[in-house]
Amino acid sequence: MTLTLTSQAFRQSGEIPSRHTCEGADVSPPLEWSGVPANAKSLALIVDDPDAPDPAAPKMTWVHWVLYNIPPTATGLPDGATAQALPGGTLEGTNDFRRAAYGGPCPPVGRHRYFHKLYALDTVLPDLKSPSKAALEKAMRGHVLTHAELIGTYQKR
């Protein structure tokens, strides 16, 4: 079985509804997944935008959400997932808004792509104390069994 990641809010390469952006409620979209390998011990989720600040001349990847130690038995995240609504044991890292939470799309110019990347890991990671994306990726190195990706797009009105 292949790891798959979907959302009821938008389809692959489709537009993310404004509810999930800085122009709306700025809450996370609902996410669902299936096909987690039987030997997975935890999952990690990274949401980022490689088109920042301008898709015509990207200079950085802006990080919107960092989650890890999601139990492998979890099958998704609800619409507007707050720390209290995350599956038990899930830990949050720090995004580029300098907070441990979801930060929705808020592109300064143009249509940006938002990559929702789910990783199945062969281990439960130690408490990394609100890691950055880079710190989480370093801790995951050598432990990724498989991954899935869901891309959404957004352009400010």
N, C-alpha and C positions, 0 to 999 in steps of 0.2 A: 504494500500500500504506500502511496506517495503522500507526503505531508502537503496539505493544501491550506490556504488562508483566504478567507472571503469576508465580505461585509454586506449587511443588508442595506447599508447607507449608499454604497456606490459599487459599481462593477469594476473589473480590471481595466485600468487606464481611463476610467470615467471620472467625472467631476465630483469632488467631495462637496457635499451640501454645506451651505454657509453656516448652518448650525454648529458645525465642527471646526469653525475658523474664528479668527479675531473679529470678523464682521457679524458673527452670530453669538451663540452662547459659549463658544470656545470650549466645548466638551468633546471628549474622545468619541470616535465612531464605534458602533458595536462591531466586534470582530468575532469570527467563528473559525475554528480549525478542526481538521480531522487528519487521520493517518499518522499520528504520533507513534514513532517506533516503540515496540514493546520494551526495549532496553533503555529508553530515555529515562533519566533521573530528574530532569528539570527542563524548563523552556525559558527562552529569553526573547524579548521583543525590542526592536530598535526601530523608531520612526524618524526618518531624516529626509532632507531636501538637498539634493546635489546641485541645484540650480541657483543657489544664493550668490550674490544678491540679485543678479540679472541673468535669466536663461541664455541671453545672447552672449554673455561674457561671464560665466560662473567663476567665482573666486574661492568658494568654500562650500562645505556641506554643513547645513544648519540642522542641528539635532532637536527634534520635537518631543521625544519620549524615550525613556530607557527603563525597561523592566527586566528583572531576572529572578530566578528561583521560582518561576511559575510552576505549580505542580503539574506533572505530565498527565494527570487525570483530568485537568481542566480542559474544557472544550471551547472556551472563548471568553470574551470580556463584554460586559454590558455597555449599552449606550451611556456615555457620561461617567465612565468608571473613575471613581475617586479612590483614594488610598483605602478607605473602609470597604469599598466594593470589590477590591481585588481578591483573587483566590488566596486562601490562607497560605502564609509563608512567602508570598510574592514580595520582593523588595524593589524599590524605585531608585533609579540613578538620577543624576542631574542633567537637565537639558540645557540648551544654549540660551534659554531665558533665565538661567541660573536658579532654577527651582526643580524640586523632585516631584514632578507632576506632568500631565499632558499639557502641551502648548500647541494650539492649533495653527494651521497655515495662516500666514499674514505676509504674503509676498509684496515687496516694495514696488516691483514692476514685472509685468509679463505673466505668462502661465507657467507655474512651477510644477514639478513632479514630486510626489511624496511617497517614499518607499517605506512600506510597512514590512519589516523583515522578522520572521519568526524562526528561531533556532531551537532544535532539539539537541540537548546536551547529555553526555554520558555521566554527568556528575551534578551534584548540588554544590553551587559555589559558596565560598565563605561570605560572610557579611563584608562587602567591599566599601561600606560607609558612603552611600550615595555616589557611586562612581560616575565618571563621564563615560561617553560612548567608547572612547579610546581605551579607558581602563577596563571596561567590561569586555571589549573585544580581546584585549590582552589576556584577561582571565579565562576567556572561552577557548583560546587557542589550543588546539589539540583535543578538544572535547566535543566539537560539533559533529553530530551524527548525520544530520540533514538540515535543510532549511527551506522555507517557502517565502514567497514575496507577493505582495499585493501593492500595486501602484495606483494612486489616485492623483488627480490634478486639481489645481485651483488658481484662479486669477481674481484679484480684487475687482469689485464692481466700480 
